[in-house]
Structures are given as C-alpha cells and as structure tokens.
Amino acid sequence: MLLKERNKIKLTDTVNAYFPDFPFKNVTIKNLLNHTSGLPKYFWVAEHEWKQKKAPTNNEMMEFLESSNAKRYFKPGRNFDYSNTGYFVLASIVEKVSGTSFSSFLKSNIFEPLQMTHSYVYSFENDSIKENQLDGYRLYKGWRHLKIRSTINDAIVGDKNVYTTAEDLFKWTQGLNTGKLLTRTSLDLMYCKGETSDGKKVPYGFGFRIDTNEEKSIYHHGRWNGFSTALTKYLKEDLVVIVLEHTSYKDMHSLNKKIRQIIVENFGT
C-alpha cells in the first residue's frame, strides 16, 4: 500500500508485470493480498522439488517456480484460499520495485518511522541471529518442550519471519490506524472484505481477517515452527489485544477473547 500511494504499483497489476516468466498468469496484486490467487503452496515445492541443501531465498524460489510441476488450485479470483505463497510473492514484488531487500524496506519505511527498535526480518542461513532472538518449541509427551529446528522453508520472507515484540506490534497497530503510514483511503481498502470474481465476499481484506459478526474485529493470527501469534483489534471496545508466544500453543483465538473479556469486565468499554 505504501508503494501504491507512491504510484509505484497498481493493485490491478499482475505478477507478470514484474516477473515476466512467472508461470501463473493473470494473478493480480489484489488477488495476492486477499488470498484469491489460487497459487500452489511453495512449501510443497521446496520440500519435494528443491534439491539444494541451502534453503531457497525469495529470488531463488521465484525463479524455481518457473520450472516447477506445481499446479494452481483455481483461476485467479474464483475462490478464497489462504496462501502463504501469495505473501512471499508480494514481498518479492516489494523487493523488485523498491530495489532493496524486504528487510531493508520494512526497516526504513515502517520500523524506523514508528520507532519499532526491536523489530526486524530474519532469513534463515542468510541473516545473523539477533540478541534475545527466540527459538520455537513443541510440546513432547505432554510435558517436555523440544526446540524446533529451521527448515527448508525458513529463508523465504513475506509470509513470515518478521521478529518483533508485543510493544513494537502495538506501535505498528497505532501507527497504521492513526495515519502515520498510510492514508484513510488506503486503510479503508485494507479493512474491506475482498470478493471473488462472481461477487462472493471473502473474510479477508489486505493482510487482515475481517469479522463483521457480533465480535466485530479486525485480526490476524499466525503459526510457524512453534511460534503462535495473535493481534486482534476489537472495534466496539476500541481495544487491541496482542499475544506472542513460542511453545506451539494452539488456542490463540480463545486466549485473546478471554483477555478481552477481562478488560471489559474490569475497565468497561
């Protein structure tokens, strides 16, 4: 959206405008943003077709997809299907258009302006481990936590691999919603439900899930290699709940709702 406001890209641009040999034609930036692209899972491609020992970077995977046997799930716009591939491709477009790494782009355009001093992008095998950087864990036999080692999919960024703190994530939320980064017009686009080519609404805007039912919230939860994250903005209460953890906890949605209830009961709405 920053690049769109700077007239560097259009939401109607296809991936092929930036990567001419991308094998899945007619996928627009908007399709990528609201998960209506139908792209195959790059996880599968890396695990089954990538033969090198070193994990592929964004550029390497974009190039490798050109020779992959993976097939798209559906024509762009036909359905909603959450796609990590879509967001790795988006990050790759950011790199291509900006002429810098995704890490550097976020640092100079988001982290530094919002004083998010404990946030960074980490690409496995390409970046050094930062001080106090956590490992993810999984529960073993109900009591012991085992560290989860990095995988062949861990060098790619865009769909994951942003390391941050709850405090920094709150700075991000406040900065985004108070106009420090984007215009109100851009925010309205981000917080608007997408739709398929036949007009069916999908529960996702640009980077956020949209709940217009009784709860009325804008949120996103994530899970990767033991890390579980949840950021929820409850619209009725004007409340933001952020939970970050690294022990493979699976019920973040319920936990966030419980925290919300505690706040409402003790501090009012």
Residue pairs with C-beta under 8 A, 6 or more apart in sequence:
1 182
1 186
1 189
1 190
1 206
2 109
2 181
2 182
3 9
3 94
3 97
3 98
4 10
4 11
4 186
5 182
5 183
5 186
8 97
8 98
9 29
9 93
9 97
10 29
11 28
11 29
11 30
11 33
11 189
12 28
12 29
12 30
13 28
13 29
14 25
14 26
14 27
14 28
14 29
15 22
15 24
15 27
15 28
15 29
15 32
15 89
15 93
16 22
16 25
18 93
18 96
18 97
19 62
19 92
19 93
19 96
21 66
22 62
22 65
22 66
22 89
23 65
23 66
23 68
24 37
24 38
24 39
24 65
24 72
24 76
26 75
26 76
27 37
27 38
27 39
27 76
27 89
28 76
29 90
29 93
30 36
30 194
31 37
31 38
31 76
31 77
31 86
32 39
32 83
32 86
32 87
32 89
32 90
33 86
33 90
33 194
33 205
33 206
33 207
34 80
34 194
34 202
34 204
34 205
34 206
35 80
35 81
35 82
35 83
35 86
35 194
35 202
35 204
36 76
36 77
36 78
36 79
36 80
36 81
36 194
36 196
36 197
36 202
37 76
37 83
37 85
37 86
37 89
38 72
38 73
38 74
38 75
38 76
38 78
38 79
38 81
38 83
39 72
39 73
39 83
39 85
39 86
39 89
40 68
40 70
40 71
40 72
40 73
40 85
41 70
41 83
41 84
41 85
42 61
42 65
42 84
42 85
42 88
42 153
42 156
43 84
43 153
44 70
45 61
45 64
45 65
45 68
45 70
46 55
46 56
46 61
46 152
46 153
46 156
47 152
47 153
49 64
49 68
49 69
49 70
50 56
50 64
50 152
54 125
54 155
55 124
55 125
55 150
55 151
55 152
55 153
55 154
55 155
55 156
56 64
56 152
56 155
56 156
57 123
57 126
57 155
57 156
58 88
58 91
58 92
58 95
58 102
58 156
58 157
58 158
59 92
59 95
61 88
61 156
62 89
62 92
73 79
73 81
74 81
75 197
76 197
77 196
77 197
78 196
78 197
78 198
79 196
80 194
80 196
80 202
80 203
80 204
82 204
84 159
84 160
85 159
86 159
87 158
87 159
88 156
88 157
88 158
88 159
89 158
90 158
91 102
91 157
91 158
91 159
92 102
92 158
94 102
94 105
94 158
95 101
95 102
95 105
98 105
100 108
101 121
102 121
102 157
102 158
103 120
103 121
103 123
103 127
103 157
106 119
106 121
106 162
107 120
107 121
109 181
110 116
110 172
110 175
110 181
111 117
111 119
111 120
111 168
113 175
113 180
113 181
114 168
114 171
114 172
114 175
114 180
114 181
115 171
116 164
116 168
116 171
116 172
117 168
118 164
118 165
118 167
118 168
119 162
119 163
119 164
119 165
119 168
119 172
120 130
120 162
120 163
120 164
121 127
121 157
121 161
121 162
121 163
122 129
122 130
122 133
122 157
122 161
122 162
122 163
123 154
123 155
123 156
123 157
123 161
124 150
124 154
124 155
124 161
125 150
125 154
125 155
126 155
130 163
133 163
134 163
134 227
134 246
135 147
135 148
135 226
135 246
136 147
136 148
136 224
136 225
136 226
136 227
136 246
136 248
137 145
137 146
137 147
137 148
137 226
137 246
137 247
137 248
138 145
138 146
138 148
138 226
138 247
138 248
139 145
139 247
139 248
140 146
145 247
147 226
148 225
148 226
148 248
150 225
151 225
154 161
154 225
160 222
160 224
164 172
164 244
165 244
166 242
166 243
166 244
169 231
169 242
169 244
170 240
170 242
173 231
173 233
173 240
173 242
174 180
175 181
176 182
176 187
177 187
177 233
182 190
189 205
189 206
190 205
190 206
190 207
190 208
191 205
191 208
191 210
191 218
192 205
192 210
193 201
193 202
193 203
193 204
193 205
193 210
193 212
194 201
194 202
194 204
194 205
195 201
195 202
196 202
203 209
203 210
203 211
204 210
205 218
207 220
208 218
208 219
208 220
209 218
209 219
209 220
209 221
210 218
211 217
211 218
211 219
215 234
215 257
216 234
216 235
216 236
217 232
217 233
217 234
217 235
218 232
218 233
218 235
219 230
219 231
219 232
219 233
219 256
220 230
220 231
221 228
221 229
221 230
221 231
221 252
221 253
222 228
222 229
222 230
223 229
223 248
223 250
223 252
226 246
226 247
226 248
227 244
227 245
227 246
228 243
228 244
228 245
228 246
228 247
228 248
228 249
228 250
228 252
229 243
229 244
229 245
229 252
230 241
230 242
230 243
230 252
230 253
230 255
230 256
231 240
231 241
231 242
232 240
232 241
232 242
232 256
232 260
233 239
233 240
234 240
234 241
234 260
236 269
237 260
237 263
237 264
237 269
239 260
239 263
239 264
241 256
241 259
241 260
241 263
243 252
243 255
243 256
243 259
245 252
249 255
